[in-house]
Structure formats: structure tokens, C-alpha cells
């Protein structure tokens, strides 16, 4: 867990009074605000109010609204934990592991709400799309691609991501039937072979 951002000048009295857990409290409030209001209607001031802190503290820990947004995405996905779990096992099971993990995040109501806000915001606001692209490319796909023993690994990782994001949009955002009501296990069984081909076959 990283500490407060450096190089922003001398902390204010409000910043100096921040106690343990302040960063995590701000992040949880940000995730809830983005989930409820979307990217466009969420403000640093609103996040601060929800967290019970001065807005200066939000800037102190995260900088801009975009940086808070990126941190809120990371809170849902935890790339430092999931990437090794997906790519660290046997190569023949990577497609199933990726599909199973992705759906487990979306099926969990706690992580689904902010991710819905992320997807909806990215579809309508370039700033949100830019943050999402940066997170997906730098923190997830490049890490996955680095462990793939195939030609064009980043392109293949992007194809796999596009497949899963498409499912997320149709199942959770647009709610197209019968996909919206399908059992997660059935989706994994159908999708895993395609992801496996993207990520392992020459």
C-alpha cells in the first residue's frame, strides 16, 4: 500500500491531522460515489464529503479526479493478486482461469456496482475512457502479455480483454437475454476455449 503522494508542498493542518486508514476510507467513498453517480457527476468535493475529510486530503493522497478514478478501478480488480493467479498456473488452464475470475468479479455485488459505473462512464466520457485504457493496458494486459509464450502477446491479451468486456456490457449493462440470465459456469464453459486459443495457440 503506497502512502500519501509526495511533492505537493507542505501538508495543510487537515492533512497533518489525517489518521490511519484515511486513504482507504477515501478510496471506499470514491468507489461508492462513482458507482452511484457515474464519472461525470462525481466530484472530489463529493468524495471528500462522503469520506468525512477535507477535499485537500483527497488531492493529497490521489491528486486529480482521474487518479482517484483509476485507484477505484484497481480496488475492484486487485491486479497485483490476480495476474499471478491467472498466468502462474498451467498454461492449458489459463483461458478458464481468466473467464472464471472475470465473471466472479462481476457476479459479486460489492465489486459489480463500481465496475458498472466504470463501463458506463468510459462509453460516454473520454476522460473516463482514457483512465480505463491506461489501467487496463498498464496494470493488467501488459502484465498478462509479459508471461505469454506466443507471437504478438499484447495483441492477444487485448483480444481476450475485448471478449470479456463485450460479455460484461451485454450481460450486466444492456442485460441481453439469454446471456443476462445464464449461469456463470455455462458462460465459462463456452468462453474459456476461445480465450485459451487467444492466449496460447500460435
C-alpha positions in Angstrom: 0.0 0.0 0.0 1.5 3.3 -1.0 1.5 6.3 1.3 0.5 9.9 0.6 1.6 11.4 -2.6 4.8 13.4 -2.3 6.0 16.7 -3.8 2.8 18.7 -3.4 4.1 21.1 -0.9 3.8 21.3 2.9 0.7 19.4 4.1 -2.1 21.5 5.5 -3.4 21.3 9.0 -6.2 19.0 7.8 -3.7 16.7 6.0 -1.4 16.6 9.1 -4.4 15.5 11.2 -5.2 12.5 9.0 -5.1 9.3 10.9 -4.5 5.6 10.0 -6.9 4.3 7.4 -7.7 7.7 5.9 -6.5 6.7 2.4 -8.6 3.6 2.5 -11.7 5.5 3.7 -11.3 8.0 0.8 -10.9 5.2 -1.7 -14.0 3.3 -0.5 -16.0 6.6 -0.6 -14.7 7.2 -4.1 -15.8 3.8 -5.3 -19.3 4.3 -3.8 -19.6 7.8 -5.3 -18.5 6.7 -8.8 -20.9 3.7 -8.6 -23.8 5.8 -7.6 -23.2 9.0 -9.6 -21.0 7.9 -12.5 -17.8 9.6 -13.6 -19.2 12.9 -14.8 -21.3 13.7 -11.7 -18.7 12.6 -9.2 -16.5 15.4 -7.7 -13.5 15.5 -5.4 -15.6 17.6 -3.0 -18.3 15.0 -3.1 -15.9 12.2 -2.4 -14.4 14.1 0.5 -17.8 14.8 2.0 -18.7 11.1 1.8 -15.4 10.1 3.4 -15.7 12.8 6.1 -12.5 14.5 5.2 -11.3 17.8 3.8 -11.1 17.9 0.0 -7.4 18.8 0.4 -6.8 15.3 1.7 -8.2 13.7 -1.4 -5.8 15.7 -3.5 -3.0 14.9 -1.1 -3.4 11.2 -1.4 -4.5 10.8 -5.0 -4.0 14.1 -6.9 -6.7 14.5 -9.5 -10.2 13.1 -10.0 -8.8 10.9 -12.8 -6.2 9.4 -10.4 -8.9 8.7 -7.8 -11.0 7.0 -10.6 -8.0 4.8 -11.6 -7.4 3.8 -7.9 -11.1 2.9 -7.5 -10.9 0.6 -10.6 -7.8 -1.0 -9.1 -9.6 -1.6 -5.8 -12.1 -3.8 -7.6 -9.6 -5.8 -9.7 -6.5 -6.0 -7.4 -4.1 -6.7 -10.3 -1.1 -7.5 -8.1 -3.0 -10.5 -6.8 -5.0 -11.7 -9.8 -2.4 -11.5 -12.6 -0.1 -14.1 -10.9 -3.1 -16.3 -10.1 -4.2 -16.2 -13.8 -0.8 -16.6 -15.6 1.0 -18.6 -12.8 -0.8 -21.9 -13.2 -0.6 -24.5 -16.0 -0.8 -22.9 -19.5 -3.6 -25.3 -20.6 -6.0 -23.7 -18.0 -5.3 -20.0 -18.5 -8.5 -19.4 -20.5 -10.7 -21.0 -17.9 -8.9 -19.1 -15.0 -9.3 -15.8 -16.8 -13.0 -16.3 -17.6 -13.8 -17.6 -14.1 -12.0 -14.7 -12.3 -13.6 -12.0 -14.5 -17.1 -13.3 -14.0 -16.5 -13.7 -10.3 -15.7 -10.0 -10.0 -18.8 -9.1 -11.9 -21.1 -11.5 -10.1 -20.1 -10.0 -6.7 -22.5 -7.1 -5.9 -19.7 -5.3 -4.0 -17.4 -5.1 -7.0 -20.1 -5.0 -9.7 -21.6 -1.6 -8.9 -18.3 0.4 -9.4 -17.4 -1.6 -12.4 -20.8 -0.8 -14.0 -20.1 2.9 -13.3 -16.6 2.5 -14.9 -18.0 0.8 -18.1 -20.9 3.3 -18.5 -18.6 6.3 -17.9 -16.0 5.0 -20.3 -18.6 4.7 -23.0 -19.7 8.3 -22.7 -16.8 10.3 -21.3 -13.3 10.4 -23.0 -11.6 11.2 -19.7 -13.0 8.1 -18.1 -12.2 6.0 -21.2 -8.6 7.3 -21.0 -8.2 6.3 -17.4 -9.7 2.9 -18.1 -7.4 2.3 -21.1 -4.4 3.3 -19.1 -5.3 1.0 -16.2 -6.2 -2.0 -18.5 -3.1 -1.6 -20.6 -0.5 -0.8 -18.0 -1.8 -2.7 -15.0 -3.5 -5.8 -16.5 -2.8 -6.6 -20.1 0.9 -5.8 -20.2 1.4 -8.0 -17.1 -0.5 -10.8 -18.6 1.2 -10.4 -22.0 4.6 -10.5 -20.4 4.1 -14.1 -19.4 2.6 -15.4 -22.7 4.9 -17.5 -24.9 3.1 -16.7 -28.2 3.6 -14.2 -31.0 2.1 -10.7 -30.5 1.3 -11.3 -26.8 -0.1 -7.8 -26.2 -2.5 -8.0 -29.2 -3.7 -11.4 -28.0 -4.2 -10.1 -24.4 -6.2 -7.2 -25.8 -8.4 -9.6 -27.9 -9.1 -11.7 -24.7 -10.0 -8.5 -22.8 -12.3 -7.3 -25.6 -14.1 -10.6 -25.5 -14.7 -10.4 -21.7 -15.6 -6.7 -21.7 -18.1 -7.4 -24.5 -19.7 -10.1 -22.3 -19.8 -7.6 -19.4 -21.6 -5.0 -21.5 -24.2 -7.4 -22.9 -24.8 -9.3 -19.6 -24.6 -6.6 -17.0 -25.1 -3.2 -18.7 -27.6 -3.9 -21.6 -28.8 -7.2 -20.0 -29.5 -9.0 -23.2 -31.2 -12.4 -22.8 -30.5 -15.2 -22.6 -26.9 -14.1 -21.7 -28.1 -11.9 -18.8 -29.7 -14.9 -17.0 -27.2 -17.6 -18.0 -25.3 -19.5 -15.2 -21.7 -18.3 -14.8 -20.5 -21.8 -15.2 -22.2 -22.1 -18.5 -20.5 -18.9 -19.7 -17.1 -20.1 -18.5 -17.5 -23.4 -20.4 -18.4 -21.6 -23.6 -15.9 -18.8 -23.4 -12.8 -20.4 -21.9 -11.8 -22.3 -25.1 -11.8 -19.1 -27.1 -9.7 -17.3 -24.5 -7.4 -20.3 -24.4 -6.9 -20.0 -28.2 -6.1 -16.3 -28.0 -3.6 -16.7 -25.2 -1.7 -19.9 -26.0 -2.0 -21.0 -29.7 0.5 -19.9 -32.3 
